[in-house]
Amino acid sequence: SRILISLNPLYRNVVEFRDKSWWNPTVFEAFEEANIVFCTVSGFWVPDDLVTINGKVYIRFHGDPTYSSFYSAKELLMWKERVT
């Protein structure tokens, strides 16, 4: 894929997608092989499935459509429990 070959392997690359079609085993396997981290997103338009690639997790907190969300301690604790 063009995404994989455009990234510099000297860096730890994280890719964030904005369409739910990218949450699929083919993408996860390709990222695993290329050692690229898939960005889990806490947002309103994509799955919030916790995706682990080669033991690494990266989470981006977007929140509601205004991008001005406040995450309560309870919400953050729920995410912490998912990661640990």
C-alpha positions in Angstrom: 0.0 0.0 0.0 1.1 3.6 -0.6 0.7 4.4 3.1 3.2 1.7 4.1 5.9 2.6 1.6 5.6 6.4 2.3 6.6 6.0 6.0 10.1 6.2 7.2 11.0 3.0 9.0 13.6 4.8 11.1 10.7 6.3 13.1 8.0 4.7 15.2 5.1 5.5 12.9 1.5 5.8 14.1 -1.4 6.1 11.5 -4.8 7.5 12.4 -7.7 6.8 10.0 -10.9 8.8 9.9 -13.1 6.1 8.2 -14.3 2.9 9.8 -13.5 0.9 6.7 -9.8 0.8 7.9 -10.7 -1.2 11.0 -10.2 -4.6 9.4 -7.8 -7.6 9.7 -6.1 -6.9 6.4 -5.0 -3.5 7.6 -4.0 -4.8 11.1 -1.9 -7.6 9.5 -0.1 -5.2 7.2 0.7 -2.8 10.0 1.9 -5.7 12.1 4.3 -6.8 9.4 5.5 -3.2 8.8 5.8 -2.5 12.5 3.4 0.5 12.2 1.1 1.4 15.1 -2.6 1.7 14.4 -4.2 4.7 16.2 -7.2 3.8 18.3 -9.5 6.8 18.3 -12.0 7.9 21.0 -14.3 9.8 18.6 -17.8 9.9 17.4 -17.3 8.7 13.8 -15.1 5.6 14.0 -15.0 2.4 16.2 -13.3 2.8 19.5 -11.9 -0.7 19.4 -8.6 -0.9 21.2 -6.1 -2.0 18.5 -2.8 -3.4 19.6 -0.1 -3.9 17.0 3.1 -5.6 18.1 2.2 -5.0 21.7 1.9 -1.2 21.2 -1.2 0.9 21.7 -1.7 4.5 20.8 -5.0 6.3 21.6 -6.1 9.7 20.4 -8.9 11.4 22.3 -11.1 13.4 20.0 -14.4 13.3 21.9 -17.6 14.9 20.5 -18.0 16.6 17.1 -16.9 19.9 18.5 -13.4 18.5 19.5 -13.9 20.4 22.8 -14.8 17.4 24.9 -14.0 17.1 28.5 -13.2 13.5 29.6 -14.3 12.8 33.1 -12.2 10.9 35.5 -14.6 8.0 35.1 -14.2 7.9 31.3 -10.4 8.1 31.6 -10.5 5.3 34.2 -12.5 3.1 31.7 -9.8 3.7 29.1 -7.0 3.0 31.6 -8.7 -0.3 32.4 -8.9 -1.2 28.7 -5.2 -0.6 28.2 -3.8 -2.3 31.3 
